[in-house]
């Protein structure tokens, strides 16, 4: 500790960013993935994209570790999370404690983070000096927060210290007034111009408390005027309080919202993200007609159209339609994608890796995995269309496997050794997922018929290659991503220990490996279950709303028929 105390100031002087190492062994892989994403973003000189019709969830925890079990639900439909540093408990406000809180948040989300330290005069809880405020803001920049909120009330010199040294962060300059003063559009225009800071700000934000519904009209006009003069700068205009709720629907960028699972709202009049998305659609603020496609081959028997069309209908999106585009040719897929009413798509073999290069934006998970299975068409800050490539395969695998690993740990108290069979696009998603599953012991083992591909994947994720599956013992988790005809590669001896078995393949009557695993008494996760799970996440990416899982479960069960046994597996979903 003495050596660290001497060296810490020197490290700070020579580094551009900081990363907090987590010492817990079960979180080491998650930390590795997070560090990889940060270094990759820094090396590419990439800043977070600013897209239209985006929603931010404002976290109001006094200790963000309380969000661990709810975050997967809270972040649904959100595009970013606001980390309210000023709302942390008093004993968690030192720089060391804030670092730990930020690291804890990063471990449970992959969404961009807005670093906010709201001062008491601007409606927050921070009571420190200007210099203390700037130090905390600079800490957010060094830790790699995608957005940092700088209040416009501070001196020009102080603000410039952050605005001129962003280190890849996007800076939001903000103004808040809780006095219920009525602002004309001309007054708000002056506020927004001042916040623009000569063009250094990436986002300007004005939030004023009001008791008059007409204030929203003045705000919307001021935002429109500012955007016409500054088309490359995003502008947030919010009227706080019950009378200003409509502004949270009309606002286009990073609309700050809440969630029922949070301990409270961050500002008066905040709506839940689900409410905002629903109102935008009901009021015609989002496209009434959109087309979605499944790209790949063979896909004639895919259950995806049935699931997604059932979901759209249940969500009241009568003009949203999901269809097939059966092709192995990237050019054919891109032609379909170029249509003006294209809303998004699912991607399967053989295009998961081929379409990667054609995305305007890649999520960290898609970039890390090297494959996309989800495309969403969005609008950039200047109104141009941009394609967002994502991967929901890993989310489905992670959720399904981690639930079962947690149950086994309760019974046995020990970690589970994991084996991955395959090395293609889905295998990459599975490896990424397994690296985040709590309770996986030791490096993941990889087997693939082509050993060179297994070695490449193992090197990327710190896994261990095995050249034979005979004689392997104490395997608690098996994830197979090989096609049904290759299932004989997995010997019965591996199933004898009744491991958790996820078989990503599926076919009428059950895939051969799934049937063998079921007969052996394994804790089985069938391919259609994974398909269902990842499809629900796709629906949420496209609509920004909570997936109606009951409608989607009913559609996939009907598609596969009674003989598949899927109705029994998804019985708990059918009633939702």
N, C-alpha and C positions, 0 to 999 in steps of 0.2 A: 504493500500500500504506500510505503514511503517513496519507492521508485516511481510509482504511478503519479503521486502528487507532484514530484519534480518534473515529470515528463509531460503531464497533461497540458500545461500552457504551450509547450513547444509543439505538441501535436496539433493543437487548435490553430496555431499560427501558420502551420504549413499545409493544413488540409482544407479542401473546399466543402466536404460533406462529412457527416458522422453516421455511423451505424452501430446500434447497440446490440452486442452479442448476447444471446440468450443461452444461459448455461444448462438449462434443463435439457437432458438428452432427447426426450421425446419431441421437443420442439426444434431440434437442430436442423432437420430437413426443411421445415417451414421457413426458418431463418435463412437458410441457404437460398431458397427460392426467392425470398424477398430481397436479399442482397444482390442476387443475380439480376433481378428486375431493376433495382436502383442503379447498379453499375452500367447495365445495358442502356438505360435511359440517359445517363450522364455521358457515356461514350458516344452516343448518337446525337447528342445535343438536342434531344427531343423534349419539348414541353407538352403538358397535358392539352389535348384538343379542347376547344370551346365550341360546343354544339348547341343548336337551337332546341327548344322544348325539352330542356334538361331540368332535373329536380334534385335538390340537395336535402338530405335528412340532417337536421341539427341535433347532435347528440348532447344530452343535458345531464350526463352522469357526473357524479362527484368522484367516481372511480370507474374508469372505462372497463376494468376487468369484470364488472357486473354485467357487461353486455355479451360475455362469451357465449352463453347458451342461446341468446335471442338474436344475435347479429344476422344469421342466415335469413331470418324472417324480416327483420327490420330493414335490411338493405334491398329487399325486393322492390323493383320499380324505381329505384334511386340511381342516379348517375354519379353522385358524389356524397361524401359524408363530411359534415362540419364538426371538427374537433374543437369544442369550446374549452380552451385551456383555462380561461378565467373562472369556469364553474367547478374546477377540481377542488376537492377538499383542501382546507388550509395546509394540512401536513403533506400534501402532494404537489405543492407549488414550487418547490426548489427545482433547479434545472435538472438535477439528477433524477428526481421523481418524475418530472415531466417527460424526460427521455424514456423512462420505463413505461409510463402510461402510453406514449406514442408507439413504442415497440409492441405493447400488448394489443393495441388497436390494429396495428399492421398485421399481426399474426392471425387476426380473425376476419380480415376483409381484403379484397383486392381492388376496391373502388378508390378513385382519387380522393385525397383528403384536403379539406380546406382548413388551414390553421388559423383560428380566430382567438384573439385575446381582447375581449370587449371591455373597454374602460367603464367605470361607473357613470361618468358623464354621458356616455353613449348607450346606456341601458344595460351594462354588464356588471361584473363584480371586481374587475381589476382596479386597485387603488394605488398602484405604484407610481413612480416618477416617469417622466418621458424617457429618460435614459434606460430605466429598468424595462419599460415597455419595448423599446427597440432591441434590447438584448434578447428578450423572449421571442420577438419576431424573427430575429436573425437566427435563433436556435431552430425555428421551424424551417427556415431556408436550408440550413446545414443538414438537418435531418432528412431532407428530401421531400417535404410536403409539396404536393402538386400546386396548391394555391395558398397564398398567404394574404390575409386581410390586414390592410394598413388604414387606420382611421384618418380621415381628413382633418381632424381637429388638432393634430400635432404640428410642430413647426416644420417649415419647408426643409430645413437642413436635416431634421430627423427622418422625414419621409424619404428624402433623396437617398439616404444611406441604405435603404432597402430597395427602392426603385432602381437604383443604379448598380445594384449587386444582387441580381435575382438568382443567379446560379441555376437556371433552368426552371425556377418556380414561376407561376403566373401570379401577378400581384393584383389584388382587388382593392381599390381605394373606396372607402365607404363613409357614409354620412348618416347619422341616426338622430331623429328629433322626436322626443316623447311628450312634447308640450301641447300637442293638439293645435298647433299653429296652422292656419290654412295657407297653402302655397299655391300661387298661380303657376301656370306652365312656364312663364318667363322667369320666375324666381327659381324654379327647379332647373331650368336650363342653365342658369348661372352656377348652381351647385354642381351639376354634372360637368360643366366645362372646367371648373376648378379642380374637381376630382381627377379629370383626365390627365392632369400634371404634364401638359405639353406633349401628350402622346405616350408617356412612359407607362401609364397604367394599362393593363390588359383587360380589366373589367372595372367598370364604375358601378357603384351601388348606392342608391338613395332609398332610405326607409323612414317614413314619417308616420307618426300616430295620428289618426283622424277619427272624428265622430260624424263626418259628412261623406255620404256615398259619392258626391260629385268630385271629391278629391281624386278618386281613381281616374276620372276623365282627364283632369289636369296632368296627372302623372303619366298616363299613357301617351298623351300628346307630347309631353316633354321628352319622353324616351324615344318616340318616333322621330322627333326633330333632331335629337342628338345622334341617333343611328344613321339618319340620312346624311349628316355631315361627317360622321365617323363610321363608315360601314365595316371597318375591320376591328372595331372595339365593341365588346359586348356591354350591354347596359342592363342593370337590374333596377326595377322600380317597384317598390312595395309600399302599400298603405297599411299600416298596422292597426289592429282593432277590428271589431265585428263589421263596421261600416266599410272597411277597406278590403274585405275578403276577395272581392272580384279581381283585385289587382294581382292576387296570387294565381289566378287562373289565366289572366291576360299576359302576365310576365312570361318572357321567352327563355331567359337564361338563368340557370342555377336556382330556380325558385326554391326558397328556403321553406321547408315543411317539417312536419312532425310524424310520429307513429304512435299508435295506442300503447305499445310496449315500453315506451320511454317514460322516465320518471316525471316528465313535465315538458311544457313547450318552452322554446327559447325566446319567443316574442308573442305579444298578444295578436290574436286573429290567425295564427298559423293553422293551416289545414293539413290533413294527412295526405301523403303522396297519392294514395289510392283515390281520394276524393278529387284531387286536382286533375289526375288523368281522366277520370270519369267525366268531370265537368267539361274538360277540353273537347272530348269526343261528342258529348251531348250538345254542346254549343257550336259545333262545327268548326272548331279551331284546329282540328287535325283532319287529315284527308278522309273523306267518307268512303272512298273506293281505293283499295290497295290489293296488289296481287303478290302472293308468296309462292315459292316453288321448292321442290325437292330436286336437287341436282345429283346425278350419278347414274350408275348402272351396275347390276340390274335393280330396278326399283318398282316394277309393275305390281308386285304384291306387298309393297310397303304399307304399313298402318299409319304412317305420318299424315297423309291427307285426311283420313277419317278423324284422327285426333284433333288436328288443328282446325279443321272446318267446324267440328262440333264445339270447340272452344270459342271460336269467333262468333258463332250463332248464339251461344249461351251468354256471351259478353255483350250482345246487342250490336255487333259489328257486321251487319248484314252485307255491307259492300266489300268486306274483306274475304278473299278467296285464296285457298291453298291448292296448288296443282303440282303435277309431275313434269319435270323436264329431263327425260331419260337421255343421257348422253355421256360419252367418255371424252368429249372434245371441249376443251376450255373455251374455245372461240364461240361455240354454240351457247354455252352457259352465259358468257359475257354479253352476247347479243340479247338474250332474254333479260339479263340484269339491267341493260341500258334503257329499257322501256320506262317512260316517265311515271307509270303507276306502280313500279316495282317497289315493294315494301321491305322484302327480306327473303331469306331462304335457308333451307337446311342443306347440308353438303354431306354426301357419303362417298364411298369408294367409287372411282379412283381419283376423285377431285379434291380431297381434303387438303392435300399438300400443294397441288397444282394451282389452286385459286388463291393461295396465301399471298403471292406477290402482287395480286391485283386489288388488294384491300388498301384503302386510304389510311385506315387506322387499324391497328391490331391491339387487342387487350393484352396485358402482360401474360396471361395464361396461354393465349393462342400463340404469342411469339415464343414463349418458353417451350411449348409443346411442339411447335412447328407444323401445326395443322389447324384448319378452321372447320367447324361443322355448323356454324351459325353466321349468317350475314344479315346485317340490318342497314337499311338505307336511312341516312340522317341528313340534316341540313347543317352546314358549317356556319360560322359567325357571319360570313358575307353572303349567305343564302345559297351557295353552291352545294350540290349534292355530294355526299361522301359516304363510302362504304366502310362499315365497321365489321371487322372479322373477329369472331369470338369462338370459344370452345366450351360447350356445355356438357360434353361427354365426361370430362373429368369431375365436374360438379356432381353428376349423377353417381358415378363410381364412388367418389369420396363419401357421399351421404349414405349410400347403401352399405358400403363396407364398414365405415366407421361405427355405424349403429350396432352392427353385429360384433365388431371387435370390442366395443365398450361393454356389451353384455358378457362376453367371454372373460374379460378382465375382472368383472365383478365376481365371477365364479372361481376363476383360477388365480387371480392376482398377478399374473405374469403377462408379458408381451407375446405377440404372435409373429412367427416367422412367415414372410410372404414370398410367393413365387409368381412371377409374371411369365406367361407363355405367349410368345409373339413379339414382333418388333415393328409393326406398321404404324399407321396414323392413330388408330384406337389404342394401341399399346403405349404410345407416347403419352396419350391422355391418362391412361391407367397408371403409368409410372409417376406422372405428375401428381395424380390423386393419392397414390400410396405414400408418396413422400410427405403428404400433409396429414395422413391418418395417425391419430394418436394411438399408441399401443402397438405399433409395428416394431418388432425387435430386430436389431442388426440391419445390415444392408439388404435390400430387396434382391432376390435371386431372379435372373432372367434366362429363359431358354428360348431359342429360336432355331429352326431348321438351318437357316443361313447364319452361321456363327458370327460373321463379320458385322451383320446388322445388329445383333445382340450386343456385341462389343461396343459399337458406336453409341447405342442407347445407354449402356451401362456407364460409359465414360462421361456422358453428359449429366447423369443423375447420381453418380457415385454408387452404382449398384454392382452386383457380382454376377458374372456369367457362369452358367453351368452348361456343360456340353452333353450331359445325359441326365435323364430324369429317373433312371433306375437307381435305387439305393438311397434316395433322398429321404430324410427322416425329419420329424417334428415340424412339418409344414402346417401352419394354422390357417393360412389364407392363400387361395389360388385364384388368380384372375387370368382367364383364358380369352385371348382376342383372335384366335385362329378360326378359320371357317369350319363348318360342320364336318366336312370330309377329312379334316386333319385331326380330328379329336382323338384318334387312336394313339397319337403321340403321347398322351397322358396316361401312364400305366395305372392299373387298378390299385397298385400298392400305395399310390399317393392319396387315393380316396378312402383308404381303409381307416385313416385317422379321423375321418369325418370333419375335414376342414371347412371353413367358410369358402364356398365356391361361387365365383361370379363367371358365368359363361355368356360372353357378349353375343354369341351367335344365336339365331333362332330360325325355326322352320315349323310348318304345320305338324302337330302331334308332338312337338318338343324336339330340340336338338339332341343328337346322340349323346354328347357329353353331359348335357343336363339330365337326360334320362338315366345315365350311369351314376351320376352324382346323387340323384334322388334315391336310386335303389340302394346306394351305399350308405344312406343316412346323413349325407352332407348337409350343412346349412346352406341351402341353395338360393342363389340369386339368378333368375333366368334372364335371358336376353331381352324379352319383351318388357320386363320390369325396368331394366336400365333404359330402354327406348322410351318408355312412358315418362320416367323421371327426367331425362334430359329434355324431352319435348315440353314439359311444364316450364322448365327454365327458359326455353326458346320463346314460348308464348309470352312470358313475363318480359323478356328483352324487347319483343316487338310491340307489345301493347302498353308496357309500363304499369301494368296492373297485375294483381294477384291472379294466378291461373285458377280457373275453375276446374279443379282436379277431378271432381266427380263426373263432369261431362266428358273429360278426356279419358278417364278410366273406363267409362261405359263404352266409348267408341272403340278403344283398343281391345277390350274384352269381346265385343261383338265381332270385331275383325278376325281375331284368332279363334273364336268359337269355344264352345264348352269343353271340347276335348283337350284344350291347352291347359286347363286348370288355372288360367289367369284370373278368372272371377273370384276364386278362393284367395289367391295371393293379394289381389287388390280390393278385397271385400271392404276394408276399412276406408278406402278412397271412394267407393261407389256411393256412399251416403253423404259425401261432402258437397 
